């Protein structure tokens, strides 16, 4: 028990070096029964023993581990092929069962137990063994079930001692160690949850290509791929689609194919490149109908070239250049695949292909062929695709589960195409990725997960895009760590601990969760779509969103400032840069929209905002240069991607700033001073004096009054409420343009203990020293909800509800329930039906969530807007369904996505993807003042809702649907 307690204590101290989500086999302080492997100063480094007959990739990973010991302790480990002469040296013996004589002898002598991994895919065991061989008193044994099992075991030790998988691609500094001990314990890992797990490098121009032009002579050669493959293996991935825009993987460098096989990477090609042939190699015309003989020769040649290397063969074909073929149909595509299988049997010398991995990607129009009744051989994996925007279109249904080839998912973190390219920096919400991939896993799409990551470093391997890649591949490796819908946040904290240290882990995880919430609202490339999405008047929406970005950047900057210089570089690349760069783009577009709105009110601050837009736009180039200058230009060109000024789906020819308006400085005849309030575009004097939005004791947001200049000059003013229980701050001010402050925002507060009960109206006078006085009305409603009430309180005819803030929940059959996904959607959280196996639910017995609200208004026909992600009906015969009911009323069921042909997007898809939400509505009926309950049912697994907005007649036009209403009793 004392030894166990000691081990647990060490583990508690060593969490920063544990592979994310996996058990530890090392400690970093002395432990009874442990083996000291190395340390700083004069301490000896271990010798890593690898049989010379083992896989070359195992030896390569062993050499990487030896170097990693040097990085963290200052003492590089040695690599040997035998155990003689190692009596006084710490020893790690690594090898593959059935390939390493050393490991096999340990198995046969009973020194190690490999029953938990033998014959399993990519598994390994780590065991501290006494007297493993003559002359060695103790050794850490790493035994793999196969080549990659052993490679993962070696890189697992690297990660535990403090070398991040991103040490080169994101410049994460190794975590120094003064001592390293192997724990007296055994651990087993594998097999992975998903058999083939990898990335697709795509859309590599301009950034990655320009960088490669400088560093690799313009081609993605074996030196480049060695770096990529090492990263993938350290991330426990195994599958790779190479660049295709202007590249030929096997031709550009003859070493590429052998290198992948040696290192342990399973090669594939994209959905439009059959049988290991690159798009740029294709014979012309690329047409099965008119050029079949040449296409057959071409495809068989690809199989012949790659036959000696581990390959997952891409089957089928599409049109030339990643397009639909004008002559292919379901029948001819069956002929293509039949030929390809015949060619593989011939080239590989096998009579059947049951052990030959093959996949057919049902991408875009190809899904339509399958829906038309196309019969696919059972040994070919059906690789289902998302819509290029992170929404999986289809997953296996009952008669497709259990196929020999199984199923998989092709997912996107980057895309070129409709509705608009997104290639610049990370726009991925991790909780959304979890929701989609957890659904895929539970729907048995477990053979292949491959994600399009775009331009490698600028879009995926840094600037926070390595976060979604790490997250995706960690899920693919061990989904058991991600069963909880709340699992993303602790994963983020563990990731931040590994990369930057425990001291900033919580803050970094919070920052990146917030970033995901902000960026899922709309991708950077779409921010210039007219009309601008955010309201510049209602709910202070535009200004509040900009404040959210500014607060996020301030938080990230403080975290950055707290770090040592070395770690700051990695933090800048992965966290601070995307937040800063994102804030700049948001500031440019938000303030350009505010500039236009202010110009119509003749505010002099319109000119100030015009200058702010120009300054922020210039800042974009400054931060790009800062990135390109890191580490003496190591990543120069990685930020070359254009991101301002899109007019259609394709990249603009150059970045361009949005237009801004500069107004004249002569005051209008209505006076130098102007006044405006929330939820109104009016400028007074001139327009009719607006009424301030009403206030209650439960209204969460402030009420504000903007006082501003409409020309050059100076104005002194006072603000005086008509009643003592209304306070305005500041109560007076001086406006000056152009040399001073031209706008002042005054905040209105109410002392509810002194205000009269019930409804009343106060007036507020804004009086300039010279000029026209403005009087505003402020409606007040001083009421109290019932003492035992818990829930939302209406304000001004709206109840905006966040999903995590339910009043109560009930479970359904088989423990089905509605579970919260934190940091999901555009504002707060999501609610989803779990488990995925729950099946179709009914409103009579299914789980429901209840949201109580107190209404102060009457509505003859209230309605509720239901905010969902842009998801698809992954089972066409069981489409997503949502039901709502008010109080004891009859539930209303809504089907958000109508039936559609596979490969053709459903109605409303483009707007849903652009907006990061699909909004549907239902009528609730008559609402009277008082307590009500809104019940919500999700009737199909895969249905997620991330917001409800009840309209009692007061909802204003906005993008996000207003900010969350006030709550009591919580």
Secondary structure as GFF3:
##gff-version 3
##sequence-region A 1 970
A	DSSP	alpha_helix	2	13	.	.	.	ID=ss1
A	DSSP	three_ten_helix	15	17	.	.	.	ID=ss2
A	DSSP	beta_strand	26	27	.	.	.	ID=ss3
A	DSSP	beta_strand	35	39	.	.	.	ID=ss4
A	DSSP	beta_strand	47	50	.	.	.	ID=ss5
A	DSSP	alpha_helix	56	73	.	.	.	ID=ss6
A	DSSP	beta_strand	78	80	.	.	.	ID=ss7
A	DSSP	beta_strand	91	96	.	.	.	ID=ss8
A	DSSP	alpha_helix	101	108	.	.	.	ID=ss9
A	DSSP	beta_strand	124	133	.	.	.	ID=ss10
A	DSSP	beta_strand	136	144	.	.	.	ID=ss11
A	DSSP	alpha_helix	147	161	.	.	.	ID=ss12
A	DSSP	beta_strand	179	182	.	.	.	ID=ss13
A	DSSP	beta_strand	186	189	.	.	.	ID=ss14
A	DSSP	beta_strand	196	201	.	.	.	ID=ss15
A	DSSP	alpha_helix	207	215	.	.	.	ID=ss16
A	DSSP	alpha_helix	222	234	.	.	.	ID=ss17
A	DSSP	beta_strand	239	241	.	.	.	ID=ss18
A	DSSP	alpha_helix	249	252	.	.	.	ID=ss19
A	DSSP	alpha_helix	255	263	.	.	.	ID=ss20
A	DSSP	beta_strand	266	268	.	.	.	ID=ss21
A	DSSP	three_ten_helix	274	276	.	.	.	ID=ss22
A	DSSP	three_ten_helix	279	281	.	.	.	ID=ss23
A	DSSP	alpha_helix	292	306	.	.	.	ID=ss24
A	DSSP	beta_strand	313	314	.	.	.	ID=ss25
A	DSSP	alpha_helix	330	348	.	.	.	ID=ss26
A	DSSP	beta_strand	358	362	.	.	.	ID=ss27
A	DSSP	alpha_helix	366	371	.	.	.	ID=ss28
A	DSSP	beta_strand	381	385	.	.	.	ID=ss29
A	DSSP	three_ten_helix	398	400	.	.	.	ID=ss30
A	DSSP	beta_strand	407	412	.	.	.	ID=ss31
A	DSSP	alpha_helix	430	442	.	.	.	ID=ss32
A	DSSP	beta_strand	448	454	.	.	.	ID=ss33
A	DSSP	pi_helix	457	461	.	.	.	ID=ss34
A	DSSP	alpha_helix	465	477	.	.	.	ID=ss35
A	DSSP	three_ten_helix	479	482	.	.	.	ID=ss36
A	DSSP	alpha_helix	487	500	.	.	.	ID=ss37
A	DSSP	three_ten_helix	502	504	.	.	.	ID=ss38
A	DSSP	alpha_helix	505	519	.	.	.	ID=ss39
A	DSSP	three_ten_helix	524	526	.	.	.	ID=ss40
A	DSSP	three_ten_helix	538	540	.	.	.	ID=ss41
A	DSSP	alpha_helix	541	561	.	.	.	ID=ss42
A	DSSP	alpha_helix	565	571	.	.	.	ID=ss43
A	DSSP	pi_helix	572	576	.	.	.	ID=ss44
A	DSSP	alpha_helix	577	600	.	.	.	ID=ss45
A	DSSP	alpha_helix	605	628	.	.	.	ID=ss46
A	DSSP	alpha_helix	630	633	.	.	.	ID=ss47
A	DSSP	beta_strand	673	677	.	.	.	ID=ss48
A	DSSP	beta_strand	691	696	.	.	.	ID=ss49
A	DSSP	beta_strand	703	709	.	.	.	ID=ss50
A	DSSP	beta_strand	713	721	.	.	.	ID=ss51
A	DSSP	beta_strand	726	729	.	.	.	ID=ss52
A	DSSP	beta_strand	732	737	.	.	.	ID=ss53
A	DSSP	beta_strand	743	750	.	.	.	ID=ss54
A	DSSP	beta_strand	758	768	.	.	.	ID=ss55
A	DSSP	beta_strand	774	782	.	.	.	ID=ss56
A	DSSP	beta_strand	791	793	.	.	.	ID=ss57
A	DSSP	beta_strand	798	801	.	.	.	ID=ss58
A	DSSP	beta_strand	808	810	.	.	.	ID=ss59
A	DSSP	three_ten_helix	813	815	.	.	.	ID=ss60
A	DSSP	beta_strand	817	824	.	.	.	ID=ss61
A	DSSP	beta_strand	828	834	.	.	.	ID=ss62
A	DSSP	three_ten_helix	836	838	.	.	.	ID=ss63
A	DSSP	beta_strand	848	855	.	.	.	ID=ss64
A	DSSP	beta_strand	859	868	.	.	.	ID=ss65
A	DSSP	beta_strand	882	886	.	.	.	ID=ss66
A	DSSP	beta_strand	892	894	.	.	.	ID=ss67
A	DSSP	alpha_helix	909	915	.	.	.	ID=ss68
A	DSSP	beta_strand	918	927	.	.	.	ID=ss69
A	DSSP	beta_strand	930	938	.	.	.	ID=ss70
A	DSSP	beta_strand	944	951	.	.	.	ID=ss71
A	DSSP	beta_strand	966	968	.	.	.	ID=ss72
###
